[in-house]
Amino acid sequence: MTQADFGTIIPSQTSGPALASKLNARRDAEDTSHSGSTRPSYVKPGMVWLDTSATPWVYKMWDGQHDALLRIIDPSTGIAKLPGRQRFESFGFMGHPDPDRSALEVYGTQANGGMAAIMLHREGSFATYFGLNTSNVLAWGGYSQGNNQYRIWEDKAAPKSLASIGYQVLPSGLIVQWGSVSLASSNGVDHTGSATFPTTFPTECAQVVLGGTTETSAGDDRLLGNMGLSKTRSTVTVQCRNNVSAGAIFTKVPYIAVGY
């Protein structure tokens, strides 16, 4: 990779081998996009050259006062991309010759890195972004949102399991779970049982509410009373006693658990 200039070619002085040497040097410079570690000494406005002073390389155009950045090239991967910030007067239509490719793509190099698909910015601390966060959930936020991140309601942001024993995670982080605790008794009066929540509360199980239950034995309604419970982030344990005579065995009691 070279840089070379014709200089002034004087026919009476530059001919034969000398002329061939100049032409070959210029050809090599053009074939390698005038590449080098510094701007060519013979640069003129409108000239494009390749800066190889560091990796990645930078494709530049001299406008008479500054080098405008055109492309960034990684020679180890052969990937070229736009510089970090580009200004456009307007955005009309972008097309791609391959119908299976998007006209506009945002490409991230980190598997689990958050990135903004759209960034709205004006002078001052008023930037707002829209894109994927590090959990691959659509979110928007930024300075104009008080540096908060707001997840967008969608399946990824609100996982759920809608069944007789299930749960719903809200975008705010609140989790509601429901199910039932199977009971067993050794004396027909005292009943105990435990159940594992469908999903573990990440921080705390704030509250568990037990539902009432009525079962019939020998034609009489047997009411479940004197209920108590203990809870963890992943389980609930119920202790209860019949409020009637021994002999009524209750099989389960429903619950609703709330946490975050």
N, C-alpha and C positions, 0 to 999 in steps of 0.2 A: 504494500500500500504506500502510495507516494503522493507528493504534491509537487507540481512543476509548472512553470510558466514559459510561454514562447519567448518572452522578452521581446526585444526589437530585432527582427530578422532583416538584415541588410544583404540583398542578393549578391553584392560584390564581395562580401566578406564571409557570408554564411552559406555554404553549399557543401555538397558531397557528404562526407562522414559527419561533419559538424551539424549540418541541417538534419540529417537522419537521427542524430543523437537527441536534438531538441524535440523533434516530432515524436520519437519513441517515449521520451520522458513525459511529454504532454498526454500522449495516448494512455500511458500507465496511470497518470493522475486522474484522467476522466474515467477510465475503467474501474477505478477504486473510489469513485465519488469524492475525489480530492480529500481523502482521509488523512488524518494526522492528529497529533496531540495539541496543536494550536491552529488558530485560524490561518488560512493561507495568506502569505504576504501579498499576493496578487489579487486578493478578493475584490469583487466589485458588487454594487447593489444588485440583488436578484440572484446571486450565485448561491448554489446549494453545496454544502460540504459536510463530511462525516467526522465528528469529533470522537477520537478513540483514546482520549487521555485517561479515561476511566471506564469501568464496566458497571452498568450497561453503556453502550455507545449512544450518542445523540446525533440525530440528523438535523442540521440547522440551515437556515437561509439568512444571508446577510442583507439587511435592509438599508444599509448605509450608515446606521448608527448602532444597531443591536443585532444580535443573532436570535432570530425567531426559532423557537423549538418546534420541529415538525413531527418527529418520531423518536421513540426510545427503543433501542434494539438490544436484546440480550444475545450475544454471539454464542453462548453455551446452549441455548434452547432454540434459537432461530425465531423467537417470538418478538414481534414489533407491536408497540402500543402507543397511545397518545400520551403526551406529557401530563403531569399531575393536574394542571389547570389550563383550560382552553376557553377563550371567549368567542362567542358567535353572535352576530347581529340578529339573526333570526334562524328559526328551525322550521324548514318547510317540509320536505319529504325525504325520507331515507329508504332506500330499497336495497335488497340483497339478491344477487343472482341465484342463490340457492333457495328454493321455496321452502326447504325444511329448516332454514335458519331464520332467526329473528332479524328484523331490520335494525333493531337497537338492542344491544346486550350489555349487561353489567357483569363483569367477570371478576371473581374473588380468588385469590391464591391460597387462602387459609381455609381448611376444611370446616372449622367451627368458628370462624371469625364473623363478627357482625359487620355489615356494610350497608351504606345508604344507596338505594336505587335512584332516589331523587334528593337533591339538596337545594333548598331555597335559601339564598343568602343576599343580604344587603349590608352596607357598611355598619359597623357596630356589632354588638352581641345579639344578633337577631336570626341566626341560622336555624333552620328547621329541616329535619331529615325525615325521609320515609323509606323504609327498607326492612331487611331481616336483622333481628338481634342475634346475639351469640347462641340462643336456643333455637334458631331458625323459625322464629315466630314473627309475623308481620307486626311492625311497631312504628310509631312516629314520636318525635320528641325533639329535643335540642334546647338551645338557649331561650327561644321564645316560649318554650313550655316549662320554664323554670328548671331546666336541666333534668326534667323527669322523662321517663320512658313510658309510653302508653301503648299497651298491646291491643291489637285489633281483634274484635270478637270473631273467631273462626274455630274450626275443629281443633287445630293445633294448639290454640290458646286456651281452649276449654275442653279438655278430655273428659270422657264420661263413660259410664257403663249403665245403661238403662235396662234393669232387670229387677226381679223380686228382691234380690240382694244387689245393690248397686251404689253408684256415687255420681256426683257432678262437681267438676272443678270450675269455678267462675273466674273470669279474667282478673278480678281483683285479688285472687289468691284464696278466697273463701271456699271451703270444701264442705259439701253436704253429703252424708252417707246414710244408708238405711239398710235394715235387714232384721234378723230375729236371733234370739238367743235360745238354744235348746236347753231345757231344764231336766234335772234328774233329782230324785228324792230317795232317801233311805228309810224314811219313817212315814211317808205320806203327808207330812206337814211342811217340813222345811225343804225348800227347793233351791238348787244352785246350778249355775251354768255359765259358760264363757263363749265368746264368739270373736273371731278375727275380722276386723274391718276389711272391706273390699280393697282399700288402698290405705297405706299408712299416712297419717297426717305429718307433713314435713316438720312442723314446729310444735304444735300443741293440739290436743283434743279439748276444745273449750267446754263443751257441754254434750251430755247424752240424755235424751228424754225417752223414758220407757212408756210403751203403750199399754192400755188396759187389756185384759183378756178374760173371757168367760168360757168355761168348759162345763159340760154336763156329765154328771155321774149318777146313775141310778135315779134319773128323773129330776134331780135337783141341780140348780145352778151353783157352781162352785167358783167363788170369786177369789182372785189372786190379790192378796193384800200385803201390807208391811214390806214394801219393796225397797231394796237398797242396791247400790252398785259401786264399783270401782272401775277406773278407766286408765288406759295408757294411750300413747299415740297410735297403737295398732290393735288393741283389744278392749273389750268391755266384759266385766264379770258381774253377774246379777245374783243377789241373794234375796229370797222372798219366803213368805209363809202363808199358808192358807188361813183365811179368816173364818173357816168353818171346821167341822170335825175332820179327823184324819181319814184318809181313804181316797181323797180326790187328788189325782196326780196330773199336774199340768205339764204339757209338753214343750211349750215355747212362749216367749214374750217378745213383741216387736220393739224396735228402737229406731230413733233418729239421732244421728250424731253430727255435730257441727264443729269445725275447727279450721286450721290454716297451716 
